[in-house]
Amino acid sequence: MDKLVIRGGTRISGSITASGSKNTSLPIIAATLLTGNGTFILRHIPNLRDIMTFTKLLQHLGSEIDFSDNTMKIFSANVQSIQAPYELVKQMRASIYVLGPLLARFGHARVSLPGGCAFGPRPIDLHLMAMEKLGATITIETGFIDATLREGKLRGAHIDFPISSVGATGNALMAAVLAEGTTTISNAAAEPEIETLCKFLIAMGATIKGTGTTELQIEGTDTLNAVEFHNVFDRIEAGTLLAAAAITGGNITVNGVEPEQLKAVLKKFAQAGCTIETTSNSVNLKSPAKLIATDVTAKPYPSFPTDMQAQWIALMTQAEGTSHIIDKVYHERFNHIPELNRLGAHIDIRKNQAIVHGPQKLSGTKVMSTDLRASASLVLAGLVAEGTTEVLRVYHLDRGYEQIETKLNSLGADITREKYNEF
Ligand code: EPZ
């Protein structure tokens, strides 16, 4: 098993380019199941554990995939299986993204129920509601979702999501593009990941109105084709790199980004005292002498993203004053807090609110990763902690960050990746 050994106290400064977005890549890769007409060429796909897991799943279904130098070629004409096995689904919840495309193309899908998650329940009832609205019959037996069509095809419908769900919106879109007639989706997720999925499906030949908004209208079609597509940047990786400079008193430029997609995060960095300068495709952040405690409430886009909540809490341990961080998306997403407190932070949890008392001097020790963004917050804390911090179980980190220690070391960090055994 790998750990990151971080020698704290260095400034994170310099220029770096963001990788392609993980959370955009996954639905786009799933959407290649919708057609066997041609070979997809997807560029700027990050080389991550989750991407490898998903690639294995699609190959299990029959897709032919070649992935090198962040370019993925996918040929799905010979997909025969409609069953996503537990062994792969349990490694990554987003495997549920194959449900919509398989149902739309083959009229049948059997997807293992996803496993649990470190930061609380992550139901899929909205995914199933959307499929049923479009004409699927869903049964759940022996740990599998079995979805079949009541009639020959999916039929356009009105889907009104009671809460904003990125995954359920993605599945509904990928099913509706091959349904007969018109589908409208109300309270759709408007995250950039969904906006980019809409653009990808339109490039494939789908007709979608309302891209980037919470009201989508899809005209079903019979024919979709493979396309070449350049994936967008990873806004959460970019936010995490900015936080690394902010927490260490550094000065960083992140290139290859769309500042608009980071608006809520940049606003909070500025409120915390950072100087922010943007161009059309980059963000520069200069950290202040003293960070100012700044409250954050994580909500669906365009608000501050829940995937930056753990990183923000790490940053606020170094800010002057008390900050209140609320997560309205995942109320229990605070597994990073006990580990941050072991580094010397002073953070209380009250229901779905974290109260961070700063600034607190952090001292390096061994800490345990529990989930992807929690491990990122521990790395950030390790950068500023005195002495050496060992972040264990970095397989969590490798799910969503491409060579994070290489990137941070190129910006002045002192991190080594080492093997270790757990008792
Ligand atoms: C996506 O997960 C992301 N994952 C998550 O990022 C991200 O935290 C989340 O969206 C919110 O932005 C990927 O894109 C692969 P949701 P998803 O459906 O789609 C509830 C990371 O760190 N809900 O938008 O699973 C749910 O419990 C990961 O990269 C239902 O109640 O999230 C949550 O409270 C972690 N029923 C809220 O909706 C459902 O059927 C939003 O979840 C589905 C969701």
Residues whose N, C-alpha, C, O or C-beta is under 5 A from the ligand:
A	BS01	EPZ	N23 A94 P121 R122 P123 I124 D125 L126 H127 S164 S165 V166 G167 A168 T306 D307 V329 Y330 L372 R373
